[in-house]
Amino acid sequence: MEFKEVVGNRRSVRHFLPYKQVEREKIQVMLEAANRSSRSMNADYVKAIVVNRDELSEELRDSLRNPTTTLDLDMAPTYVMWFINLKYPEGTKERLKQLIDHGVNTPSHGWSHAYVDGVIQKTVIDKIAGDDFRLNWMGAIEAGQAIAQALLAAYDEGLGACLHNFSDTKIREALNVPDHWRRAWIMLVGYPAMGVEDGGQRPRRPLGENFYWGDADTPFESDPAVVARLTEAKLLQTPSPTPHRFEEIRLFNREFGLPD
């Protein structure tokens, strides 16, 4: 599948086929994509634990719930729990030096082992490690990039997924989660019950209401020719709700004994 179509196909899927298991190799594809994400200083910001729904007791599954994580948790066959590794500054100096040795950070741009030891360690790495706000803020942004790549990889593999907040009070002990792993998201993964379209692309504000050119007073104007090209490439797709969406939902509810 082409990249633009993968982006266009992404939905927050909440209607899964609960009986269809996700193949382990497809989960590996998602994790490989996360592992290749952009990361400042080449540090390790993100950790993830994958579990199948049926491997958890009902009590543990229920402990994950919050007001926005409801029936989805029962329908999705696989959970990926994402965490921010708050010890990411550790070892960063060595990884930066590795980038120098590999010709990524080059002397022409001011990089050397001595520069990492004398400047970067003291003015960047140590300051991040000593500032809880910076530590969490930077960790969240960098982990988010990895999670986003895993999400897109899921759709490229024909899966559906949805990110949720979750309660980790009990699951931390059950899965031996270290104290320095801070909860990020739980990604519910499975096969979408209503196909790739899943009701159409969700509503978004016009481009110029969120993006600007030159200054914050000049909206970025959408070019109709670009819109046409992206529609052909399937990045822009039929908006929700699709004509038979509510009938699809009724049929799904009937199949699984759910209220309308």
N, C-alpha and C positions, 0 to 999 in steps of 0.2 A: 504494500500500500504506500502511496506517495505521502510525504510529510503533511502537505496541506490538507489532504483528505483525513489523515489521522486527527489533526487538530479540529477539523470540522465535525468528525464523528464523536468527539468527546462529549459526554453527557454525565451528569450526576445520576447514575443509574440506581434506582431503588427497588425495581422489580426484577428479581433474579429467579432463575430456575434452581430451586433449592436442592434438587436431587442430582444435578449435574456437577460433578467434581471438576475442579480446575487442575489441569495437568501440572506436575511439578516443574517440567521444563519451561512452561510459560511463566511461572513465578520466577524462575531463574532469569529469564529474559528481562523481566521487570527490574530485578535486582541488579543485573548487569548494566542496564540503562541508568539506574540510580548511581551506580558506582563510577560511571563515566561523566557525571555532571560536573559543570564548572564549580571550582571551589577555591576561594581565596587562600593564598599561601599553601595550596595543596594539602590543607589540613583535613582531618577526618571529623566531619561535623555530624554525620547522621549514622544512626544504628536502627536496625529493624529486626523484629521477631515475627516469623510467619507461623500461623497455626491454622489448622482446619477446624471449622466450627464444631464438628462432632467429636473432636479430641478434648474439648473443654466440657466440664460438668455444667449442668444447667445453672447452678449457683454462680459459677465463675462467669458464664455468659451474661447472666442478669446483672452481675456487678459492674459490667462495662457500660451499662445503659446510662443515658442522661436524657433530657427532654427532646433532643433532636435525633437521638439514636434509638429508634423504636423497632418496628417490625423488620426493618432492613437487616438487623442483627440476626434475626431468625432465618432470613431467606438466603443471605450470602453464604456460600460454602467455605470461603477462605477469608481469613483476616490477616492483614499486614499491619502490625503496630509499629509506628515510627517514633523514634526518640531523638532528641538533640543530645549529642555527646558533649557535656560541658568541660571535659578534659581535653578538648581539641587543641589547646595551645601546646600541650606536651608533645614533644617530638617534631613540632613545626619547623624549628630551626634546621634540623637534619633534612626534612623534606624540601625545604627551600634550597639547600645546598645541592640536593639531588637534581633539582631543576636547572641549576647552574651547570652541573656536570653533564646534563643531557642536552645542553645548548638551547634551553627554553628561555631562561633568564640570562641575558648575555652581558658581557662587559660594556658593550656599546651603550647599554641602557643603565650603566652604573652598578651592575651586579657583580659581586665577588663573595667568596667565603668570608673575607674580612668585613665586608659591608654588612653581611647578615649578622656576624658576631658583634660588631661594634655599634651598629645603628638599628637594624630591624629588631633584634632581640630586645634591646632596651626601650626603644621608642614606640614599638608596635606590639610585639608579642607580650611583653611583660605588662604593658598598660591594659591590654585586653584581659589578660588573666587576672589582673587586680581590680577590675571594674565590673561588678555584677551586671549592670545594665548593658554595657558593651558586650560582655560575654554572651548574654542571652539574646540580645538583638542580632548580633552577627551570626550566632549559631542558628537562629530561627530562619534568617534569610538564606543562608547557605544550605541548610537542611531542606528548605522549601524547594530549592532548585532540583535537588535529587529526587524529592517526592514527586515533583511535577513530571520529571522524565520517566519515572516508573509508571505514573498514571497514563501518559501517552503511549508507553510501550504496551500497557495492558490492552488498549484499544487497537493497537496495531496487531495484536495477537488474537483479535476477535472477542475479547472479553469486555465486560463492563465493570465499572468501579465507582465508588463514592467515598469521599473523605468526610469523616465525622470526628467531633470531639468525643472523648470517652473518659470514663472514670477508671483510674489505674490503682485505686487503693488496695484492692485484693489481688489483682493480677500481678502486681510487682513481686509480691512474695511467692506466688505460685510459679512464676516463670524466672525467678532469680534475677530480676532486673536490678542492676547496680544503682546506687543512690545518685551517681552523677549523670545518669541518663534521664533527661527531662522529657516528659510526655509531649508529643507533638500532635499526631493524628492517628486514627485508626482508618485504614483503607479497606473497605469491604469489597471483595472481588468475586466475580462469578460470571456466568453467561446470562446476558440480558434476556428476559422472558419475552420482550416485545421487539426484539431485533435491534439492529444498529440504530434505526431512526428514533426509536423510543420517544415518540411524541413530538419530535422536531427540535430544532435548536432553541435553547432558552432565550428569553428576551434580554436584550442589551440596549443600553443608551446609545444614541448616535455617537460616532467617533469623536466629533468635535466637542462633545460635552465632557470628555475625559482626557483628551490629548490635544497638545498645542504646538505651534510652530513659532520659534523665535522668542516668545514671551508668553506669560500666563494669560494675556488678554486676547491672544490670536488663536482661535480654534483651528485645529488641523482639519482642513477641508477634505472630505472624501471624494475621490475621483471616480466617476461612474465607470470609466474604462477598467480601472483596477477592480472595482466591485464585480464587473462582468467576468473578468479573468478569474477571480477567486471563486465565483459561483461555478464556473466551468470546472475548476480544479477541486470543487466540493469542500473548500474551506468554509464558504458561506452556503448554507443549506436551507431547506424549507423550515420556516419558523414555527414554533409551537403556538397553539395546539394544532396538530395535524387533524384532517377531517374526521377520522374514526378513533381519535384518542380515547374518548370516554367509553366507547364501546369496547375497546381493547382492555381498559381497566376493569370494566364489568365482567368480561370473560375471564380475566386473570383471577379476580376475586372469587368468581364462581368455582373455578378449577381448584382453588386452594381453600375454599370454605371461609373466605374473608368477608367482612361486611362491606357494603357499597358506600 
